[in-house]
Amino acid sequence: MDTLVKPTYKKPGPDDFFKKLQKEVQEKVLGDKRIQRRNVVKTYFLLFLYAGFYTSILVFGNYTPLLFLFYILLGFSMIMLFINAFHDAAHGAVFKKRKHNQRFMYVLEFFGSNSWLWGKRHNVLHHPYPNIQHWDTDIKQSDLVRIFPDSEYLNQHRYQHIYMFLLYPLYTLNWLFIRDFKDFFGTKDNYVKRIMKIPRVEYYKLFAAKIFNLFYLVGIPLLILNQPWYIVVLGWLCMHIFGSLLGVIALISTHVDETAVFPLPPADGKMDVTWAEHQMMVTKDFSADNGLANFLFGGFTHHVAHHLFPHVAHTYYPYITPIIKRYAKEYNLPYTCYPAIKAVRSHFVLLKKQGRGENLFQHGEL
């Protein structure tokens, strides 16, 4: 890999929209602590929901239809707990005290992954540099899929809009058993390890988390239930498949639609927009006015608000988004909100276009 030049943003001017936006949000929205408490209540509710569905597997799992039902519900609750509670905790947005948010992040080890690495990848690379090639590692994940216009084109990409439709249901399995190991041990395009060193203890935690995750999700049901091993394993696979289907909706609906821009910093890394303007350019909302979607996906439906106010609880975002929309109109800044179905469809349109091997997208000249 060539030497990476860190992107830097233009300093805000005296009429910067974000300064005014921050002040208004602070005065009109963030003062209501009841909205923050809703996030704490929701966090514990989702945690108990996950525990309840797992307990139901052990109690009712000898009846095969209920075994599959509760594994599937466990998968849904796993994703909801991750998207809502863990994601907010990673930004310090659930509890008042930092140490409480950090402790809650260990729920990711409970799911078999590594919270330290995820936090660094998400907070140090994705949030400061969304949609910027070589920096936003949440988007660049595998050679199987070509998202960035300047990524290497491989022959298989012409079919990516077809095979990714089949592979996305395996997203969590890929995350736990392929991508985590690539991030820890891989050398090709490993931008995480290029800018930071992974502490040795995290390697031990990675393996311990995966062993423990498989033990309680597969091993204990095998020991307790009177079910063939393949039925339990199939239920576990259904947990990941249905959980992935829910999670992928959020993951592909916020930055990578058919009109997405992928700004390329100049050689010196100095961007011609401010940090807040960049967030507005590359981030989209979906189903922001849908109460069920807001409950399921937390800060992802109001993702523009999340990127502008990442350290704020997602329960505040429905109150912040109307203010953002007003400033976007006043300052002629982009703001897009799709229905979830349209957002997902738009992502696959992008995959089809990017699979043609042509640079079809404007980079968003900065």
Buried (B, 14 or more C-beta within 10 A) or exposed (E): EEEEEEBEBBEBEEEBBBBBBBEBBEEEBBEEEEBBEBBBEBBEBBBEBBEEBBEBBBEBBEEBEBBBBBBBBBBBBBBBBBBBBBBBBBBBBBBEEEEBBBEBBBBBBBBBBBBBBBBBBBBBBBBBBBBBBBBBBBBBBEEEBBBBBEBEBEEEBBEBBEBBEEBBBBBBBBBBBBBBEBBBEEEEBBBBBEEEEBEEEBEEBBEEBBEBBBEEBBBBBBEBBEBEEEBBBBBBBBBBBBBBBBBBBBBBBBBBBBEBBBBBBEEEEEBEBBBBBBBBBBBBBBBBEBEEBBEBBBBBBBBBBBBBBBEBBBBBBBBBBEBBBEBBEEBEBBBBBBBBEBBBEBBBEBBBBBBEEEEEBEBBEB
